[in-house]
Amino acid sequence: MTDPRPTALQSAERRELILRAAVREGLLDPEDALLAGFIDLDAVAATVAALHRAFPEQVEVLHAFAAKANSLVPVLEELRGLGMGCEVASPGEFAQALAAGFDPARIVFDSPAKTRRELRQALDLGAAVNIDNWQELARVDELLADKAENGTPEPRARIGVRINPQVGGGSIGAMSTATATSKFGITLADEGNAERLVAAFRERPWLTWLHCHVGSQGCPLDLMAKGVAAAVGFAQEINRELGRRQVVGLDIGGGLPVDFAGDLGGPGYEEYVERLRIHAPALFSGEFQLVTEFGRSVLAKSGFTAAYVEYTKNSGGRAIAITSAGVQVATRTVFAPEAWPLRISTHDATGAEKHGEPVEQDIAGPACFAGDLVARARPLPLLEPGDIVALLDTGAYYASTPFNYNSLLEPAVHGARVAADGSVRFSLLRRAQTVEELLARTGG
């Protein structure tokens, strides 16, 4: 089957078209716009279409984008227009999803620390709620009892319980959520929990969903599928024990890993669905409605972050290029470079690809600590002041989720569409933060 995502050549060509157009239009400027993020909205649409095609039509599926991956309201609006729902994990993300126009019935509220106020809002609006622990379950009991006293006994929301199948972790511990001691969900294998969960469902007819998420980057597909299989098996066990079809839906989370080494992005949705068919065939029997929560895999490959080279130097025989792109837009890469390496492309001041004999260079950011490096000893054409570097595969969790170290200003983020004739049309997804806004935010 033909992969709908751009080929490596097409992706490189599209990036250069977008970058050159951004320079011409002043969206990148060596004085006024040293740093900006860009998202190829056509590529996003192609990825979402591939996600929808991967799951069989006969199964009812809501693909809820994980807002944590990119919570910019115009991005969420774009995804809503492409038929996605939205998964949120904080009151801020909930507000952003509502601002983007999502019907609350297509919003999934996940968080291990939901307050009473947050739960009450979700229940009142009719958003889906995944309960994380026993104490939260008791809190929902109280809220529903209060609603019953006020004459609204039946919850409008889809309510489920997040279980931890304890199937193990992947290569990045921080991204693995189904380990034996994970902070997420109710552990399925710990003594007495399975029986207690069955009883909880028996006593609460409004509990109708199960949620499971094994992890994301660094988790192999088979591990993810085994976690889903555990959730499917437990849902069937609950329904058998209760003698009725009470669990009608499964939220199988997201977490498809992204390959940051090339343009095509590694395993796709079709491959993941095939693994699910192997490990959890009942998932596609029509017995359950499904929700997914993909985030990084939807947007990462469609974005890049561009910055001018401000200075270059040589230190101890190592070439160093100092740019405006560092820890504030590439936090994970700076603090955990082995787990989160980024590809770098180099361009001249016009945005055209830079050629030349590769020279090992550090690509440094502007923050005031020695480790603010987005690449170490990376073989690249020798950079000069005024050149541009692009941090690739940063459509999720990078420029859209800035880290306010050194009070560095948040950069603008632009959407881009490329026409058949190569012309580029931009839309502003987030304007650059001003010094005045920074001062207002910090009490100045």
Sequence and secondary structure as in RCSB ss.txt:
>XXXX:A:sequence
MTDPRPTALQSAERRELILRAAVREGLLDPEDALLAGFIDLDAVAATVAALHRAFPEQVEVLHAFAAKANSLVPV
LEELRGLGMGCEVASPGEFAQALAAGFDPARIVFDSPAKTRRELRQALDLGAAVNIDNWQELARVDELLADKAEN
GTPEPRARIGVRINPQVGGGSIGAMSTATATSKFGITLADEGNAERLVAAFRERPWLTWLHCHVGSQGCPLDLMA
KGVAAAVGFAQEINRELGRRQVVGLDIGGGLPVDFAGDLGGPGYEEYVERLRIHAPALFSGEFQLVTEFGRSVLA
KSGFTAAYVEYTKNSGGRAIAITSAGVQVATRTVFAPEAWPLRISTHDATGAEKHGEPVEQDIAGPACFAGDLVA
RARPLPLLEPGDIVALLDTGAYYASTPFNYNSLLEPAVHGARVAADGSVRFSLLRRAQTVEELLARTGG
>XXXX:A:secstr
    S  HHHHHHHHHHHHHHHHHTTSSBTTTBSEEEEEEHHHHHHHHHHHHHHS TTS EEEEEEGGG   HHH
HHHHHHTT EEEE SHHHHHHHHHTT  GGGEEE  TT  HHHHHHHHHHT EEEE SHHHHHHHHHHHHHHHHT
T  S SS EEEEEE      S GGGB  STT SSSEESSSTTHHHHHHHHHHH TTEEEEE   BSTT  HHHHH
HHHHHHHHHHHHHHHHHTS    EEE        TTSSS SS HHHHHHHHHHH GGGGSSSSEEEE   HHHHG
GGEEEEEEEEEEEEETTEEEEEES STTT HHHHH TTTS   EEEE TTS B  S EEEEEEE SSSSTT EEE
EEEEEE   TT EEEEES TTTTTTS   GGG    EEEEEEE TTS EEEEEEE    HHHHHHHTT 
